């Protein structure tokens, strides 16, 4: 039988990260590759208690089909949390999704036509590129610096040509992969530019609660609620296996997102929603998330110290994030992070080459490290092994010029 596949399948590609994770499952590999939260932070006992309560009090309702919009008390809790961050949100604007990755898929289906120009940061989240690609957009990378996308470049790309750009996708807090956070000033500038250009913004915020010393500035959506879609997730603060996220949408867009959700899977599992709603009602997150922050802060500090110690003299530059899960490295000129990965794996350490995170003009010298699933001892050993791989590669290219200071925009 010869199957005729839809044209859009040509834009569907395997996740580079998922493929690398298969390699890192080998015994003895210290993996800095996966964007996985630390399993030790999963609140197993609290989830067990909440599960028992849901089953004993609302078991039959929890196991039945549910509303496509989501469980009412959970939507109310999400709206209340966002109002505390300065957003004017009502529960009827909150759509509960199967992780924020599904929210990206729904946004792509509702807002992107074939040929639509979609603006993204440089670098940007690989999963968003994957979610949008089957809609056959034309991606345009916005030049970025350590503070994020350049506002004037955003305006230029938004208004270029005869048809305005369809949307801009932004990750303001502890961005995956670069770790950077947009300052309050840069947020103001970007929103002002988007308003002037009539450019809708898709604000993705899966990491915003994982700050180390101070919370990030208020969301873009707090500055321009009618022009922003806001995506959030419970994966990084509770457990990714629950597959719970959400999208907050202006009322003009919400009905079509809801229809796309109904077509995709009818509804997000109501059982899981009720469990999380139970935890939120109990105030559990306010007690739990500070523990995650403290753990990740210590692991990030350990990795930064190891890099400072082991990479001395190797012309490697790296970011110093204020929260989140990732560090972004740029190797010295002449080195290629993708080409070095097999050598690193043989040395017992893995990372994600940065090239996959660029919609245009990939920077082969970049790579992403996640610090949250490794112990301090593993971080020390893994960074030492990685430094030795870099040292050997440089020895084979002794004439490579010194690297310039890191620009976390790639």
Secondary structure, DSSP 4 states (H G I P E B T S, - for coil): ------GGGGG----HHHHHHHHHTSTT-EE----PPPGGGS-HHHHHHHHHHHHHHHHHHHTS---TT--HHHHHHHHHHHHHTT----GGGEEEESHHHHHHHHHHHHH--TT-EEEEESS--HHHHHHHHTT--EEEEEPEETTEE-HHHHHHHHH-SSS--SEEEE--SS-TTT-----HHHHHHHHHHHHHHT--EEEE-SSTT-BSSSPPPPPHHHH-GGGEEEEEESTTTT-GGG--EEEE--HHHHHHHHHHHHHHHSSS-HHHHHHHHHHHHTTHHHHHHHHHHHHHHHHHHHHHHHHHHHSTTS--EE---SBSSEEEEEPPTT--HHHHHHHHHHTTEE-EEGGGG-SSS--TTEEEEE-SSS-HHHHHHHHHHHHHHHHHHHHHTTTPPPPPPP-TT-
